[in-house]
Amino acid sequence: EDLIWRDDRGRSFIRSGDIGQLDEDGFLTIVDRKKDMIVSGGFNVFPTDVEAVLGQHADVSDVAVIGVPHEKWGETCLALVIPRPGISPEPEAIRVWANDRLAKHQRLNAVELRADLPRNALGKVLKRQLRHPYWN
C-alpha cells in the first residue's frame, strides 16, 4: 500500500494509518489507529471506545484493550487493566461492569490485571507487544 496517493482531481493524500470521523461542522477527529482496530464477528471495534468505558470504573487506573483470537468471532476484546494503588479488584467483576455499558459487539471476553503496560518513549502503549503472545 502506497503511503501517498492521488485522487481523480490530482490532490495528494497521505495514508497515516489513523481512523477519523468528520463531525457536523466538517472537523476531523482522530478516533484510533487502523492497526489497533478489532474485528469481532464482522463488526469494527475501536479499542479507544472500550478503554473510555473501562476508564470510568472506580478500580481502574489505566487500561489497554486488544483483540485476541476467538474461534467463533475471529477476534474478541481483552482488557489489560492496571488497578488503582491499594486495590485488588476481581477481573470478572470489571468485565461484567463494562459489558453492561458496552454494545454487544464491543463486549469484553476477559479482563487481565497487570502491574504495568509497555510504552514507547512518548508514553504510548505498545499494543503490538501486548498482542504478540496471544497471536503467536
Secondary structure, 3 states (H helix, E strand, C coil): CCCEEECCCCCEEECCCEEEEECCCCCEEEEEEHHHCEEECCEEECHHHHHHHHCCCCCEEEEEEEEEEECCCEEEEEEEEEECCCCCCCHHHHHHHHHCCCCHHHCEEEEEECCCCCECCCCCECHHHHHHHHHC
